[in-house]
Amino acid sequence: MNQEDSHLLLPVDSAWLALERPENPMTITVMMRVEGLTASRLREFLEIYWLAWARFRYLPVRRAPGWWWQEDTVFDLRHHLKVAPEPFTNTELQQWVSARLNQPLPPYRPLWKFWLAPHAEGGAALILRMHHCYADGLSLLSVFERICPPSPRQLPAIYGCPEQADLQRWTMAAGGWLKDLIGEEVAAASGSRTGNADGETEGASGSLESAGRVLERVAHSGLKLVNEVSQFLVEPEDSPSALKRPLLGRRQCCWSAPVALDRFQQIATTTGVTINDVLLSCVAAAVRKQLAAGQSDLDEAVLHAAVPVDIRGQLPAGIKPDPGALGNCFGTVFVPLPVDGASPLERLYRIKHETRRLKKSWQPGIAWGLTASASLVPEPWRQPVADVFYRKASAVVSNVPGSREQRYLAGCRITEQMFWVPQAGDIGLGVSIVSYAGQVQFGIVADEAVLDSPSQFLADCLEELDAFSGS
């Protein structure tokens, strides 16, 4: 097989295949409510626009020395689109979507599939499930924003991306980036050897001072890196609770009705925090109620939320994906949840303190690097390394910023948009917060061993929001 037909996955993509477990698949799920979308319109739309991204015709195949992208030479869109003609009620739709979450994707085809329920109550429901190795949530958002214009009469103008074997370029860029970082430290400390007013170079005394500054800056950076890694490793693991149980591999999901984004903005402005702080505080309140119901000691409880953080802006050329390209470019921060906080405002301000601290840390980059190395770790060591990483959280909380304006898919208006991201290791609870066209929705996905009723957890999140609005 030649290079055009097959090439190695980047480490940040193959990592999600290394983390795959039968009871916890590394799959992203997208749900859209699209007014009037029919099977024929969707099929034509996918053939023209969706498949313009060449990666969607490839499947990951395990071969030495790792995972390879291999083109599906017998690709047929019929295998990746299923239409459910039933007239689902809202309750039945929720059960149907949960069943799709538990349906495995065939490993002998590209790992993505669409389901369409054109007659669901409230408008057609479109479901996409895709393995995380293809793209992260922000990459998928970029895809949909390119092929879903803001007008029903506007055709997508720029879309699609070829699939290229750029592992060598990526590796060289990563190595060059590290050298540049070291070089910047040296340059910043010493500067170039400039002449004085008489054209003479600085003397031995100046050279010694310059060398001292170089050593001081490099040592400071090294100490900071050691400190950041140490802080990450010594961060306490989450306390035993009902949210930390062996997973059953059966998941349920639910989602809220749209909530006006202005409600969150008003709370954030009044209290001097960010919208993301408000969202995390709502999750902390719901987790607190779960622990209280399990008679946990809230004063001694330690619980974290693993929060994905986009790091594209920090990556240099060669590592940063091109506009419109697919890939995984995010790190993770582990935000302590103040479950012992007695009032909404206390929980909110403690969340604010933690998020400000983590924004200044190197934790997202460290986590990104550790995730990228997962596929390079020998199989017997992989689980212990993953445990060190994922035992530090009981839930994954993702905040996905969608389009600020309404979009149209195949000329049909998208009224709602929801994402559910995977939860690696033994994490069995995921909370997704998605903004779209001036509205916000909460989505919950949970293993049955962790939550009997995801809808109650969702109600607790919204109750905290009402508490802020009423205060």
C-alpha positions, -999 to +999 in steps of 0.1 A: +000+000+000+015+034-010+018+066+010-013+081-007-035+053+005-021+049+041-002+070+066+004+072+104-020+090+127-006+119+146+001+110+183-027+134+195-052+115+173-041+079+179-041+086+217-079+083+217-077+048+202-052+039+229-076+050+256-105+031+241-123+007+265-154-014+257-174+001+286-162+037+279-158+043+241-140+075+230-168+088+209-182+123+204-220+126+199-236+156+182-274+162+182-291+189+161-327+198+157-332+208+121-366+220+109-379+201+078-348+181+071-356+150+050-335+119+042-330+129+006-318+164+014-295+151+041-280+124+018-272+150-010-258+174+016-234+147+030-222+136-004-213+171-015-202+189+016-194+164+044-174+140+023-153+170+010-131+162+041-111+133+029-105+119+064-142+109+066-134+082+039-105+068+060-106+043+090-079+038+116-061+005+113-036-010+138-003-019+122+033-017+134+046+008+145+012+022+154-022+034+141-025+042+104-052+060+084-063+037+056-087+047+029-119+027+027-118+015-009-154+003-008-168+033+010-206+037+007-226+065+024-255+041+029-234+024+057-231+058+075-267+071+074-297+055+091-332+069+090-357+062+117-392+070+104-410+067+138-428+098+151-409+101+184-422+121+213-397+140+233-395+112+259-391+086+232-365+107+214-344+108+246-345+071+249-337+066+212-307+089+214-295+071+245-297+038+226-275+053+198-249+062+224-246+025+234-245+013+198-209+004+188-194+016+155-182-012+132-143-012+133-141-022+096-156+011+084-148+047+090-158+054+126-187+078+122-224+076+115-255+098+111-290+089+123-320+110+112-354+110+129-373+133+105-407+130+123-396+136+159-417+160+180-404+195+177-386+190+144-362+165+128-334+152+151-300+146+135-275+125+154-238+121+146-215+098+165-178+099+157-146+085+172-125+112+189-095+102+168-110+120+138-115+154+155-122+172+187-154+192+194-140+225+181-128+209+149-163+195+143-178+229+151-155+244+125-167+218+100-204+226+106-199+263+105-183+260+071-210+238+056-240+253+075-243+290+063-263+317+081-289+319+053-311+293+037-303+307+003-265+308+008-244+279-004-212+269+015-183+287+000-151+273+016-152+237+028-133+204+027-097+194+034-074+167+019-060+141+041-022+144+043+006+124+058+023+152+078+037+132+108+073+141+099+064+178+095+045+177+128+074+160+147+100+184+133+079+214+142+075+201+177+112+196+181+119+230+166+093+246+189+112+232+219+145+246+206+129+279+199+116+281+235+151+274+249+166+299+224+140+326+234+150+322+271+187+326+262+180+356+238+157+373+263+183+370+291+215+378+272+205+397+241+229+402+213+264+414+218+260+451+210+286+477+209+289+507+232+289+543+221+325+540+210+318+508+190+335+486+216+319+453+228+311+448+264+339+436+286+343+404+306+323+418+335+293+424+312+297+389+297+296+373+331+265+393+341+248+383+308+257+346+313+243+349+348+210+362+335+209+334+309+214+307+336+188+324+359+161+326+332+167+290+320+167+277+356+136+296+364+118+280+334+130+246+344+119+251+379+085+263+368+081+232+346+091+209+374+067+228+397+038+225+373+043+188+367+047+183+405+015+202+412-003+181+386+009+148+400+004+156+437-031+170+431-052+147+454-074+121+438-111+124+441-128+110+472-147+077+470-183+085+461-213+073+441-197+091+411-166+068+413-178+033+406-168+006+381-187+013+349-213-009+334-209+004+298-246+014+295-252+051+292-282+074+293-284+110+282-307+139+285-307+176+276-324+208+287-346+232+268-327+262+255-319+289+281-312+325+270-275+333+271-284+367+285-293+351+318-258+338+322-243+371+311-264+391+335-253+368+364-216+370+353-217+408+350-234+413+384-211+390+403-179+399+384-171+365+371-172+348+337-200+329+321-179+297+324-176+302+361-214+304+364-218+272+343-192+253+365-209+265+396-242+250+384-224+217+379-208+219+414-242+224+430-256+193+412-226+173+423-230+185+459-266+171+459-255+138+445-229+135+473-254+146+500-278+120+488-251+093+492-244+106+528-208+116+519-189+139+543-191+171+522-165+189+544-139+163+536-149+155+500-124+162+472-139+162+437-126+176+404-141+183+370-119+176+340-124+206+317-111+206+281-092+237+272-084+247+236-047+253+231-046+261+194-036+296+201-005+284+219+007+261+192+033+271+166+030+266+129+036+230+119+017+218+150-013+241+149-039+226+124-046+246+093-080+264+091-107+238+083-085+208+091-095+181+115-075+171+146-072+172+184-057+203+199-069+207+235-055+201+270-073+195+302-075+213+335-087+197+367-109+222+385-117+214+421-154+216+427-164+234+460-190+208+470-187+218+506-198+254+498-230+262+516-243+289+493-244+296+455-222+327+459-196+309+479-194+281+453-193+307+425-164+327+439-144+296+448-148+284+412-136+318+400-105+316+422-096+281+409-102+289+372-080+320+374-052+300+390-054+273+364-055+298+335-020+309+345-007+273+347+009+251+321-015+223+330-034+223+297-002+219+277+011+192+301-021+173+299-021+176+261+014+162+260+005+133+283-025+124+262-005+126+230+020+101+245-007+075+253-003+056+221+035+054+226+033+038+260+036-001+260+002-018+265+010-032+300+019+003+313-010+022+296-037+016+321-016+026+352-006+058+334-042+065+324-052+059+360-028+085+373-043+110+349-080+102+351-084+093+388-082+130+395-117+137+382-152+124+387-168+142+358-159+158+325-174+193+319-171+207+284-182+242+274-186+243+236-190+278+221-212+274+190-222+299+163-237+332+176-261+333+147-286+307+134-273+283+108-290+263+081-282+227+071-292+218+036-314+249+036-332+239+068-329+259+100-310+245+129-329+253+161-308+234+187-273+220+189-259+197+215-225+179+220-216+150+243-179+143+247-164+110+260-152+104+295-119+085+296-108+060+322-133+053+350-151+087+346-188+079+341-204+114+341-202+140+314-218+175+314-219+194+282-228+230+280-233+243+244-241+278+233-258+285+200-276+315+185-280+333+218-291+303+238-275+277+261-283+241+267-271+216+293-266+180+283-259+151+306-245+117+297-239+091+325-231+055+330-260+037+347-236+027+376-230+064+383-264+080+379-297+063+379-314+095+368-294+119+346-326+141+343-325+148+381-288+159+378-299+182+349-327+196+370-302+203+399-280+223+375-309+244+364-321+249+399-287+265+408-292+289+378-326+299+392-310+305+426-286+330+410-314+347+391-335+351+422-307+364+444 
